[in-house]
Amino acid sequence: MSVLLEVKNLYKRFLLGDNEIEILKNINLTINRGEFVAIIGQSGSGKTTLMNILGCLDTPSSGEYRIDGKLTTDMDSDSLARLRREHFGFIFQRYHLLNDLDALSNVEIPSIYANHPQNERRDRAKELLERLGLGERLHNRPNQLSGGQQQRVSIARALINGGEIIFADEPTGALDSSSGKEVMNIIKELNALGHTIILVTHEPTIAAMASRVIEIKDGEIVSDKNTTNNSTAKTLVKPVSSEINPISAMMGRFKEAFNMAVNAMFHHKLRTFLTMLGIIIGIASVVSVVALGEGSKQKILKDISNMGTNTINIYRGYGFGDTRSAKVRTLTVADMHALSDLSFVDSVTPVVNNTATVSFENKSVSAQVKGVGEQFFQVKGIELDSGALLDRSMIDGYTQDGVIDQNAKKELFGENSNPIGKIIVVDNMPIRVIGVTKKLSSMMGSDDSVNIWIPYTTVMGKMLGQSYLTSFTVRLKDDVDSTSCEEAISKVLKSRHGVEDFTITNLDSIRQTIESTTGTMRLLISMIAAISLIVGGIGVMNIMLVSVTERTSEIGVRMAVGARESDIMQQFLIESVLVCIIGGVLGISLALGIGQIFGQMSSMFSMIFSTTSIVFAFACSTAIGVIFGFVPAKNAAKLNPVVALNKE
């Protein structure tokens, strides 16, 4: 028989505090293909440590270990994983089955990491379990199986990829005598079929079943002898292999890692939800804040647009709040005509303000009476609900016609009546109602104010007997610079009045200021919301780190059956990204739900969601999964297989 495993001058040392302890001392050993070798010794003798080194679960401190003539110290982690996956099979005393998976899925794991097609590996796993008497237990989880049945599942897992070399660590230690005999009979049958068996035990009766017994004491081999149980020539066992191209292999590994990640999340629903809660709140905050800011900005800009975005307002007086403004009477119709002659001016609309008592039949109300021109409603964006608006003939004819708003209609006539053509009395002057406007926007004044619009000529000539205006609005032509126009208007009025006894407001400047201010506020609040995203990401990392600690034994099992470092890292990274992606989707959905509720509760404005903010938020959640999931995934991938296996 040819040499399969060869050990020369092997030592294994551990640090215990400041002291170095030698577990294995100068081990020299060869094992041939097809042998059934029992390594026996008392607890602490080093027999399990030797088996772990032979199974590439651990590494020696010094010395050489060759498999088929190849030095293991020259192999990288993926090469060692391939040995465990395609040539080795492990039967553990504690079974080391994954509790989240049924028997069939537990057996399949090594074949998954070997990239075998799903149908092929499932058929082989089923066949092995049926051969071992578990045909009716395929879909039972480990906690639904007896100890003997669990050990047979682990034997099937060891054989799924061929199991050229079977490592059995106290395979009967946790079983009753009857189950122990069954397991040992199976192991002897496997040896008879050509599997090389390396069994670790402390029981001489179990060791006596082997064809070769190696005794270890205090880390040294004290005896190595053949027994009379040498079997006849055996058939060489070769790994089960399946040709598959690299791209398909990579896609298959990703698919299986994805499925395993989903399975792990599904079996820890509460932990998964609590992990993604920070992401949900962060994403919902970012999307909602952006939508709220955009909605309020659009509402303000719409109100300004309704007032005339390309307009300039001129008021009498030296500035808002100046008590001397009421005494200024220099803003006249002549000024209005002078501005109308400027090349960049489209039109000029005058306003004369007055507060008056308005009566109809036995009802009276205090109202804002405004003398206006025919273009006032267009410039201010006031829409007609019923009737007609003032026209040029009414302005020139000093007619006693008026347009009222919804509040005036409600107070004087009732909501369901038709006031068109009826006569109201404004400070003892009869006025015929010719039109009713739609409800005014918030920027046009208080919702409770009562407004009546009358020709400015009528207000000035018949009602107040004055020759000066309260204000007028200049509409500019398209494609002109409002700032330059504002300066030109100011110069004209200064030259006419001799002093600056007027105040100018440029709505375009207000619009730009509002856009800048709302943009700054939205950025500020978004940054605050982004902090919650980062906090959520840190929460994901912390939970994933805890998850790695909790699942250390699972990671050890996966590594023992052949998982590469990249497989472990990929699985945990996928879990982290999935948590954040699902959290992102739920966060976006929550934000949209908040938007719907806000729209139902608020009549002022609605939240406007942008595709950009949603895509950005979704990208952020994915990036958080990758960034904050990388460290836990890397930590999981770098675990020592033998340390992970023994972690409770």
Secondary structure, 3 states (H helix, E strand, C coil): CCEEEEEEEEEEEEEECCEEEEEEEEEEEEEECCCEEEEECCCCCCHHHHHHHHCCCCCCCEEEEEECCEEHHHCCHHHHHHHHHHCEEEECCCCCCCCCCCHHHHHHHHHHHCCCCHHHHHHHHHHHHHHCCCCCCCCCCHHHCCHHHHHHHHHHHHHCCCCCEEEEECCCCCCCHHHHHHHHHHHHHHHHCCCEEEEEECCHHHHCCCCEEEEEECCEEEEEEECCCCCCCCCCCCCCCCCCCHHHHHHHHHHHHHHHHHHHHHCCHHHHHHHHHHHHHHHHHHHHHHHHHHHHHHHHHHHHHHHHCCEEEEEECCCCCCCCHHHCCCCEHHHHHHHHCCCCEEEEEEEEEEEEEEEECCEEEEEEEEEECCCHHHHHCCCEEEECCCCHHHHHCCCCEEEECHHHHHHHCCCCCCCCCCEEEECCEEEEEEEEECCCCHHHCCCCCCEEEEEHHHHHHHHHCCCECCEEEEEECCCCCHHHHHHHHHHHHHHHHCCCCEEEEEHHHHHHHHHHHHHHHHHHHHHHHHHHHHHHHHHHHHHHHHHHHHCHHHHHHHHHCCCCHHHHHHHHHHHHHHHHHHHHHHHHHHHHHHHHHHHHHCCCCCCCCCHHHHHHHHHHHHHHHHHHHHHHHHHHHCCCHHHHHCCC
